Structure formats: structure tokens, C-alpha cells
Amino acid sequence: MKEAKSPPSCKAEHFGLVSDRMSQAECQPPGSPRLSPFGWINLASKIIYIVFTLIGKAIFAIFHRPAGTASWAWHVKLEGMRSFQSGLTMVEIQHVRRSTNSRCKKFAREQRLQTSTVHVPDGFTGHWFGSPDASRVVVYFHGGGYTAPLNCEQLLVMQECIKGLEDVSGFVLSYALASEQANPYPLQLQQAVAMIDYLINDVKKKPENIILASDSAGAHLTLGVLLHISHPHPKIPPINNLQGLLRGALLISPWVTFDVSAPSMHSNEGKDTLRRSSLAYWAKNFLDGAEVDAWNTPLSAPSEWWADLKVEDILVTYGEDELMRDDITTFCATLQAHHSRITTKMFPEEFHGYAIISHFLGRKSACESERFYVQWVRDILEPSNTQKLN
């Protein structure tokens, strides 16, 4: 696959433990939007409005906190997340958040991890955690509605899965973020496919030694990749020399449809960190006029396509309090009818991406879903290892 090859011009920067040599410009996806001076003024006014509104909600919650909320601080943080997601445009979110590339470097420094970056022109940018020469690799596609860059809490998913294991590395794809101005579908799928081609044909990883881990929009991307392997997207070249099956796919709260009419979309609004209006807005800008198809809407893919997925084991986890709960449940039923080695588990009283977001909100220990999926990945990496995580 031409896009995924590493020609002589391909940049590979090795940071060791703490060095940081690749510039932000080199890692920045093409077509990244920029705010005008007026745009910055508008952004500042929105942030001020969100902050003062949140202060009002925080004061109100002292006396009238919703039933079932773990604590006052937890409630206020959740309200802040909802206000931030729904109150800013895609471009504004990308300007107030550090980039995926910057987050990867920061995480590696803080955790004292060996890391390196590969940049394939017109292909993708990715970050190794551990040695690129390790025979096994856990790939991570991060969520964020194709709008927001990666959080360090998402990197913890990958890190917990490979921590202490020998001959295993992690790899994070820094895909281009969609906005009102740039990077619409199917660019992210093209980059993910190029990355898989790179792993197989350039660094010679065997499919049976590759695990795809992902959350939310990242899980949506994983499903697009799996469908593309067996049923190539007409605008994206197929992956060359993929013989055999990928070892596994972890899908945390996968985004499986852009429709927001399912009953749980209404009944769980207020329980989840997401809002229906945000999902609809992100989907509209991600598609940017493109037609809905099997690769961008897994729930609508032909059911028989799930019978020949080139992956051994699949785990889908999601929460009872998600907006997406009903759609994910329907999708899981389709997968179970056509793929023999799939595990699905819904966790009570958990919202969208609960394990990741709860760490962001201050949780120190692993929740039930995190313990479950981390152990699942470690078990398929080392089936003979009977040691369980605490």
C-alpha cells in the first residue's frame, strides 16, 4: 500500500526516556485550522461564560444535588465536561487542548517510558511506547468524537495493558482531527489503514501479534479498519500481505451510528457526560457531506460482513448509563450472531468511557470495567500467565 510505506523521507525520531526533538509543526496533521484574532476573542468570551455558568451550577448543587451523584465535586466536574463539549466548536476545542503528539510526549516523560515517533508523509504520524522491535504490539485509537485530541488518561489504558509484560510495545495513532474547515471522512480511516500496513509490511509485525485497543470514536475507527480489511473502502487501497488474523480488538463504548434517536439517547441524557446535540454536531462535521456507509456507520453495515472479520477475539464494553447504550446493545447482538469469539459486557451505573473519564475526574483506583478489559488484553497477550491484576 503506497501510502503506508516508509520511504527514505519518512521521519523517525527516537526520544529515549525524556528527550523531545520533533517539533510540533512536524507532528501537526495537515490542514489544521487556525483561529483569527476575532476567533480568539470569541473563544475567550465563551470560556468566561462557561466558567461563570459552572460557578452558578456549583452553588445550586450545594443545596440541590441530583440524586445518585457520587459527590458534589464529581457533579460539578461532570457539568464542566458537558458545558465544555457542547459550548465550544471543534476548532476551539482543538486550540484549548494540547495536541495528541504533545500529550504522548508528556505522558512518556512523566512515566519515564522509552518512546519514538514515526511520521510518514501523506500517511500518518504515530508514537511507539516501548521498543519498535518488540514482536507484539497493542495499537491504540483514541476517542473524542474525531474532534478532541488524546488525553493522558486514554494512554493509561494502553499502558496498563502492557505494563510489566516482555516483548510487548504500544503504538498510538495521531490521526487528523476533523473540524469545520478540514480533515473530513475518510481521512482518518485512510491513516489508520496506512498504519496497519506499516506495522505489517514495514516493521514486520505478524497479524497474530497485533491487538487494536480503542474507545468511542477510536473504537468506531477500529471497526472501520476491520471492515476495510475484508471489504475494502472504494477510496482506500487494501492492506497488502495481511495473512491470518489480528489477535484481538478491544472496543470501549464504541460509536456505532450517527443517529441519535434510540431510547437511551433520551433516557440517559443527564446521566452521561455526552449530549445528543454534541454527537450530532461532531458527526455532521466528521462526515462533511459524505454519504453514510458501512465503514462510517458500523450499525448499518451488511450483517454478513461481520462473519469474515480478520480478528480472533473481540471485547466490547459499555455502560448502562450511556446515551449510546441501546445502539451498542443492538450492534453487539449482530456481532455475536456472526463472530464466534466475541465477549460483550455492559457495566451498571457507568456512563460513556467511564474508566477513562473517571480517571480524568479524579478517580485513583481502577473501576470494574477497567479491571475487566485490562485483564482481557493481558490474557490474550499471555494466555499462560495466570497472574491477575489487583
C-alpha positions as CSV (number, residue, x, y, z in Angstrom):
1,M,0.0,0.0,0.0
2,K,1.7,3.1,-1.2
3,E,0.5,5.5,1.5
4,A,1.8,3.3,4.3
5,K,5.3,2.7,3.2
6,S,8.3,4.3,4.9
7,P,10.3,5.9,2.2
8,P,13.7,7.5,2.9
9,S,11.9,10.8,3.6
10,C,10.0,9.1,6.5
11,K,10.9,10.8,9.7
12,A,11.6,8.6,12.7
13,E,12.5,10.4,15.9
14,H,13.6,8.5,19.0
15,F,13.3,10.3,22.3
16,G,14.7,7.7,24.7
17,L,13.2,8.5,28.1
18,V,12.8,12.2,28.2
19,S,14.1,14.0,25.1
20,D,11.6,15.7,22.8
21,R,13.1,16.5,19.4
22,M,10.3,16.5,16.9
23,S,8.7,19.9,16.5
24,Q,5.0,20.4,16.9
25,A,4.8,21.6,13.2
26,E,6.3,18.3,12.0
27,C,3.7,16.3,14.0
28,Q,0.7,18.5,13.3
29,P,-1.8,16.9,10.9
30,P,-2.2,18.6,7.6
31,G,-5.0,21.2,7.2
32,S,-5.1,22.0,11.0
33,P,-7.3,25.1,11.5
34,R,-6.1,28.4,13.0
35,L,-8.2,30.9,14.9
36,S,-8.2,34.5,13.8
37,P,-7.7,37.3,16.4
38,F,-11.5,37.7,16.5
39,G,-11.8,33.9,16.9
40,W,-9.6,34.1,20.0
41,I,-11.7,36.9,21.4
42,N,-14.8,34.9,20.8
43,L,-13.2,31.8,22.4
44,A,-12.2,33.8,25.5
45,S,-15.8,35.1,25.9
46,K,-17.2,31.6,25.6
47,I,-14.8,30.2,28.2
48,I,-15.7,33.1,30.6
49,Y,-19.4,32.3,30.1
50,I,-18.9,28.6,30.7
51,V,-16.9,29.3,33.9
52,F,-19.5,31.7,35.3
53,T,-22.3,29.3,34.4
54,L,-20.5,26.5,36.0
55,I,-20.0,28.5,39.2
56,G,-23.7,29.1,39.3
57,K,-24.4,25.4,38.9
58,A,-21.9,24.5,41.6
59,I,-23.6,26.8,44.1
60,F,-27.0,25.5,43.2
61,A,-25.7,21.9,43.6
62,I,-24.7,22.5,47.2
63,F,-28.4,22.6,48.0
64,H,-30.0,20.6,45.2
65,R,-27.5,17.9,44.0
66,P,-29.1,15.4,41.7
67,A,-29.9,12.0,43.2
68,G,-27.3,9.3,42.6
69,T,-24.4,11.7,42.2
70,A,-21.3,10.4,43.9
71,S,-20.3,13.7,45.3
72,W,-20.7,17.5,44.9
73,A,-17.2,17.7,43.3
74,W,-18.0,14.8,40.9
75,H,-21.2,16.5,39.8
76,V,-19.6,19.9,39.2
77,K,-16.8,18.2,37.1
78,L,-19.3,16.4,35.0
79,E,-21.2,19.6,34.4
80,G,-18.0,21.2,33.4
81,M,-17.2,18.5,30.9
82,R,-20.7,18.7,29.3
83,S,-20.5,22.5,29.1
84,F,-17.1,22.4,27.5
85,Q,-18.0,19.8,24.9
86,S,-21.3,21.5,23.9
87,G,-20.2,25.1,24.3
88,L,-17.2,25.2,22.0
89,T,-16.7,24.5,18.3
90,M,-14.4,21.8,17.0
91,V,-11.7,24.4,16.1
92,E,-12.0,26.0,19.6
93,I,-11.6,22.7,21.4
94,Q,-8.5,21.9,19.4
95,H,-7.0,25.2,20.4
96,V,-7.6,24.9,24.1
97,R,-6.4,21.3,24.3
98,R,-2.8,20.1,23.8
99,S,-2.3,18.0,20.7
100,T,-2.1,14.2,20.6
101,N,1.6,14.4,19.8
102,S,2.3,16.7,22.7
103,R,0.2,14.5,25.1
104,C,2.2,11.4,24.0
105,K,5.5,13.1,24.7
106,K,4.3,14.4,28.0
107,F,3.0,11.0,29.1
108,A,6.3,9.3,28.2
109,R,8.3,11.9,30.2
110,E,6.1,11.6,33.2
111,Q,6.0,7.8,33.1
112,R,9.7,7.5,32.1
113,L,8.9,5.4,29.1
114,Q,11.0,4.7,26.0
115,T,9.2,6.3,23.1
116,S,9.8,7.2,19.5
117,T,7.7,8.9,16.8
118,V,7.3,7.9,13.1
119,H,6.0,10.3,10.6
120,V,5.1,9.0,7.1
121,P,4.5,12.0,4.7
122,D,1.0,11.8,3.3
123,G,0.4,8.8,5.5
124,F,0.2,9.2,9.3
125,T,2.0,10.1,12.5
126,G,2.3,7.6,15.2
127,H,4.1,7.1,18.6
128,W,5.8,4.0,19.9
129,F,5.8,3.2,23.6
130,G,8.5,0.7,24.2
131,S,10.7,-0.8,21.6
132,P,9.5,-0.9,17.9
133,D,11.4,-4.2,17.7
134,A,9.1,-5.9,20.2
135,S,7.3,-8.8,18.5
136,R,3.9,-7.9,19.9
137,V,2.1,-4.6,19.8
138,V,-1.0,-3.0,21.3
139,V,-2.3,-0.3,19.0
140,Y,-4.5,2.5,20.5
141,F,-7.0,4.6,18.6
142,H,-8.2,7.3,20.9
143,G,-11.8,8.7,21.2
144,G,-13.0,12.3,21.3
145,G,-15.6,12.5,18.5
146,Y,-12.9,12.9,15.9
147,T,-12.8,16.4,17.4
148,A,-10.6,16.3,20.5
149,P,-7.0,15.2,20.8
150,L,-6.0,12.3,23.1
151,N,-5.9,12.6,26.9
152,C,-3.2,11.1,29.0
153,E,-5.9,9.1,30.7
154,Q,-6.5,7.2,27.4
155,L,-2.8,6.4,27.3
156,L,-3.2,4.7,30.7
157,V,-5.5,2.1,29.0
158,M,-2.7,1.0,26.7
159,Q,0.0,1.3,29.4
160,E,-2.0,-0.8,31.9
161,C,-2.5,-3.5,29.2
162,I,1.2,-3.9,28.5
163,K,2.8,-2.9,31.9
164,G,5.3,-5.5,33.1
165,L,5.0,-7.7,30.0
166,E,8.0,-8.7,28.0
167,D,8.4,-8.2,24.2
168,V,5.3,-6.0,24.0
169,S,5.1,-2.4,22.9
170,G,2.3,0.2,22.4
171,F,1.6,2.3,19.4
172,V,-0.7,5.3,19.3
173,L,-2.0,6.7,16.0
174,S,-2.1,10.5,15.9
175,Y,-4.9,10.8,13.4
176,A,-6.0,14.1,11.8
177,L,-8.8,15.8,13.8
178,A,-11.9,16.8,11.9
179,S,-13.1,20.3,12.0
180,E,-15.5,22.7,10.2
181,Q,-12.6,23.5,7.9
182,A,-10.5,20.4,7.3
183,N,-9.9,16.7,7.6
184,P,-13.3,15.1,6.9
185,Y,-14.0,11.4,6.5
186,P,-12.5,9.1,5.2
187,L,-9.1,10.7,6.0
188,Q,-8.9,9.1,9.5
189,L,-9.7,5.7,8.1
190,Q,-7.1,6.1,5.4
191,Q,-4.5,7.0,8.1
192,A,-5.4,4.0,10.3
193,V,-5.2,1.6,7.3
194,A,-1.9,3.1,6.4
195,M,-0.7,2.5,9.9
196,I,-1.7,-1.2,9.9
197,D,0.0,-1.6,6.5
198,Y,3.1,0.0,8.1
199,L,3.1,-2.4,11.0
200,I,2.8,-5.5,8.8
201,N,4.9,-4.5,5.8
202,D,7.5,-2.1,7.2
203,V,8.2,-3.2,10.7
204,K,7.2,-6.8,10.0
205,K,4.7,-7.4,12.8
206,K,2.7,-10.6,12.4
207,P,-1.1,-10.1,12.4
208,E,-1.5,-12.6,15.3
209,N,0.7,-10.3,17.4
210,I,-1.3,-7.1,16.9
211,I,-4.1,-6.0,19.2
212,L,-6.3,-3.0,18.4
213,A,-7.5,-1.2,21.6
214,S,-9.8,1.8,21.3
215,D,-12.5,3.9,22.9
216,S,-15.5,5.8,21.5
217,A,-14.7,7.4,18.1
218,G,-11.4,5.4,18.2
219,A,-13.5,2.2,18.5
220,H,-15.6,3.5,15.6
221,L,-12.3,3.8,13.7
222,T,-11.2,0.2,14.7
223,L,-14.5,-1.2,13.3
224,G,-13.9,0.7,10.1
225,V,-10.4,-0.8,9.8
226,L,-11.7,-4.3,10.4
227,L,-14.4,-3.9,7.8
228,H,-11.9,-2.4,5.3
229,I,-9.6,-5.4,5.7
230,S,-12.3,-7.8,4.5
231,H,-14.3,-5.4,2.4
232,P,-12.0,-2.5,1.2
233,H,-13.4,1.0,1.1
234,P,-13.5,2.1,-2.6
235,K,-11.4,5.2,-1.9
236,I,-8.7,3.5,0.2
237,P,-6.2,0.9,-1.1
238,P,-6.4,-2.6,0.5
239,I,-3.8,-3.7,3.0
240,N,-1.1,-5.8,1.4
241,N,0.2,-9.1,2.7
242,L,-2.2,-9.4,5.6
243,Q,-2.2,-13.2,6.1
244,G,-4.0,-14.6,9.0
245,L,-6.0,-12.8,11.8
246,L,-5.3,-9.9,14.0
247,R,-5.0,-11.2,17.6
248,G,-7.7,-9.0,19.2
249,A,-9.8,-5.9,19.2
250,L,-10.9,-4.0,22.4
251,L,-13.9,-1.7,21.8
252,I,-14.7,0.6,24.7
253,S,-18.0,2.4,24.3
254,P,-17.9,2.2,20.5
255,W,-19.6,4.9,18.4
256,V,-21.6,2.7,16.0
257,T,-24.1,5.1,14.5
258,F,-24.6,8.8,14.0
259,D,-28.4,8.5,14.6
260,V,-29.4,10.0,18.0
261,S,-33.0,8.7,18.2
262,A,-32.6,5.5,20.3
263,P,-34.5,5.4,23.6
264,S,-31.3,5.5,25.7
265,M,-30.3,8.7,23.9
266,H,-33.2,10.4,25.7
267,S,-33.4,8.4,29.0
268,N,-29.7,8.7,29.8
269,E,-29.2,12.3,28.9
270,G,-28.1,13.9,32.2
271,K,-26.5,10.6,33.4
272,D,-23.9,10.6,30.6
273,T,-21.1,13.1,30.0
274,L,-22.2,13.4,26.4
275,R,-25.2,15.3,24.9
276,R,-27.2,14.3,21.9
277,S,-26.6,17.8,20.3
278,S,-22.8,17.3,20.6
279,L,-22.9,13.9,19.0
280,A,-25.0,15.2,16.1
281,Y,-22.6,18.2,15.7
282,W,-19.5,16.0,15.7
283,A,-21.0,13.6,13.2
284,K,-22.0,16.3,10.8
285,N,-18.6,17.8,10.7
286,F,-16.8,14.5,10.6
287,L,-18.8,13.4,7.5
288,D,-18.7,16.9,5.9
289,G,-21.3,15.9,3.4
290,A,-20.1,12.4,2.8
291,E,-22.7,9.7,2.5
292,V,-23.4,7.3,5.4
293,D,-21.8,4.0,4.5
294,A,-20.8,0.7,6.1
295,W,-17.3,1.9,7.2
296,N,-18.5,5.1,8.9
297,T,-21.7,3.6,10.4
298,P,-21.0,0.1,11.6
299,L,-24.6,-0.5,12.8
300,S,-25.8,-0.2,9.2
301,A,-23.1,-2.5,7.7
302,P,-24.4,-5.6,5.9
303,S,-24.7,-8.2,8.7
304,E,-22.8,-10.8,6.7
305,W,-19.7,-8.6,6.6
306,W,-19.2,-9.3,10.3
307,A,-18.8,-13.1,9.6
308,D,-15.4,-12.7,7.9
309,L,-13.6,-10.2,10.2
310,K,-9.9,-10.8,10.2
311,V,-9.6,-10.8,14.0
312,E,-9.6,-13.6,16.5
313,D,-11.1,-12.2,19.7
314,I,-13.3,-9.1,20.3
315,L,-14.3,-7.5,23.5
316,V,-17.0,-4.8,23.7
317,T,-17.5,-2.9,27.0
318,Y,-20.0,-0.2,27.6
319,G,-22.1,1.4,30.4
320,E,-25.7,1.2,31.4
321,D,-25.9,5.0,31.7
322,E,-24.6,5.7,28.2
323,L,-26.5,7.6,25.6
324,M,-25.2,5.0,23.1
325,R,-26.3,2.0,25.2
326,D,-29.2,0.8,23.1
327,D,-27.2,1.2,19.8
328,I,-24.2,-0.6,21.2
329,T,-26.5,-3.4,22.5
330,T,-28.0,-3.8,19.1
331,F,-24.6,-3.8,17.5
332,C,-23.3,-6.5,19.9
333,A,-26.2,-8.8,19.1
334,T,-25.3,-8.5,15.4
335,L,-21.6,-9.3,16.1
336,Q,-22.5,-12.2,18.4
337,A,-24.6,-13.7,15.6
338,H,-21.8,-13.7,13.1
339,H,-18.5,-13.8,15.0
340,S,-17.8,-16.8,17.3
341,R,-15.2,-15.3,19.6
342,I,-16.7,-12.1,21.0
343,T,-17.3,-11.0,24.5
344,T,-19.7,-8.2,25.4
345,K,-20.3,-6.7,28.8
346,M,-22.4,-3.8,30.0
347,F,-21.5,-2.3,33.3
348,P,-24.1,-0.9,35.6
349,E,-24.0,2.7,36.7
350,E,-21.2,3.5,34.2
351,F,-21.5,6.2,31.6
352,H,-19.7,6.6,28.2
353,G,-16.0,5.7,28.5
354,Y,-16.4,5.6,32.3
355,A,-13.0,4.1,33.1
356,I,-11.1,6.8,31.2
357,I,-13.3,9.8,32.1
358,S,-13.4,8.8,35.8
359,H,-9.6,9.0,36.0
360,F,-9.8,12.4,34.3
361,L,-12.3,13.4,37.0
362,G,-10.0,12.3,39.8
363,R,-10.6,8.6,40.4
364,K,-7.4,7.0,41.7
365,S,-8.3,3.3,41.5
366,A,-9.4,1.2,38.6
367,C,-13.2,0.7,38.2
368,E,-14.9,-2.6,37.4
369,S,-14.8,-2.1,33.6
370,E,-11.2,-1.1,33.5
371,R,-10.1,-4.1,35.5
372,F,-12.1,-6.3,33.2
373,Y,-10.8,-5.1,29.9
374,V,-7.2,-4.7,31.0
375,Q,-7.2,-8.3,32.2
376,W,-8.8,-9.4,28.9
377,V,-6.0,-7.8,26.9
378,R,-3.3,-9.2,29.1
379,D,-4.8,-12.7,29.0
380,I,-4.7,-12.8,25.2
381,L,-1.2,-11.4,25.1
382,E,0.0,-14.0,27.5
383,P,-2.6,-16.9,27.8
384,S,-0.3,-18.9,30.1
385,N,0.0,-16.1,32.6
386,T,-2.5,-16.8,35.4
387,Q,-1.5,-13.8,37.5
388,K,-4.5,-11.4,37.9
389,L,-4.3,-7.7,38.3
390,N,-5.2,-6.2,41.7
